[in-house]
Amino acid sequence: MRQSFFPGQRHLEKESAITAGLLSYLEHVRADVNLGLVANLCKVLIITVESRVELHEAVYEETLRVQIETILDLIFEA
């Protein structure tokens, strides 16, 4: 049996529930927020920080800013 590289549906459901719980403390959260996408992008942000030495220093701060703005745009109403 071939094993999938990606975590299963239960993992997504668990992380989505955690993300929803955290967002429940905030105001102006989009009704259509994609919880799995937000969780993944938060992980990518952490990977970016942990892999700083692999990235172009000249645009590192901008890279973080764009990632954070994207996450915030996905979470909050305009």
C-alpha positions in Angstrom: 0.0 0.0 0.0 1.4 3.4 -1.0 1.6 5.9 1.8 0.6 9.5 1.1 3.1 12.3 1.7 0.4 14.6 3.0 -1.3 14.2 6.4 -4.8 12.7 6.3 -8.2 14.4 6.5 -8.4 14.0 10.3 -5.2 16.1 10.6 -6.8 18.8 8.4 -9.9 18.7 10.5 -8.0 19.0 13.7 -5.9 21.9 12.5 -8.9 23.6 11.1 -10.7 23.3 14.5 -7.7 24.8 16.2 -7.5 27.7 13.8 -11.2 28.3 14.1 -10.9 28.3 17.9 -8.1 30.9 17.7 -10.0 33.1 15.2 -13.1 33.0 17.4 -11.4 35.5 19.7 -11.1 38.0 16.9 -13.5 40.4 15.2 -14.2 40.9 11.5 -13.2 37.4 10.5 -14.4 36.5 7.0 -17.2 34.1 7.0 -15.6 32.2 4.1 -12.1 31.9 5.6 -10.3 28.7 4.4 -9.0 27.4 7.7 -6.8 24.7 6.1 -5.2 27.3 3.8 -4.6 29.7 6.7 -3.0 26.9 8.7 -0.7 25.9 5.8 0.4 29.5 5.2 1.2 29.9 8.9 3.4 26.8 8.6 5.0 28.2 5.5 5.8 31.4 7.4 7.5 29.5 10.1 9.5 27.5 7.5 10.5 30.8 5.9 11.8 32.1 9.2 13.6 28.9 10.0 15.2 28.8 6.5 16.3 32.4 6.5 19.9 31.5 5.5 18.6 30.0 2.3 16.7 33.1 1.2 17.8 36.3 -0.5 18.6 38.8 2.3 17.8 41.8 0.2 14.1 40.8 0.0 13.7 38.8 3.2 11.7 41.4 5.1 9.5 42.0 2.1 9.0 38.2 1.8 7.8 38.0 5.4 5.6 41.1 4.9 3.9 39.6 1.8 3.3 36.3 3.6 1.8 38.0 6.6 -0.4 40.3 4.5 -1.7 37.4 2.5 -2.6 35.5 5.7 -4.3 38.6 7.1 -6.2 39.2 3.9 -7.5 35.6 4.0 -8.7 36.0 7.5 -10.2 39.4 7.8 -12.9 41.3 5.9 -11.8 44.2 3.8 
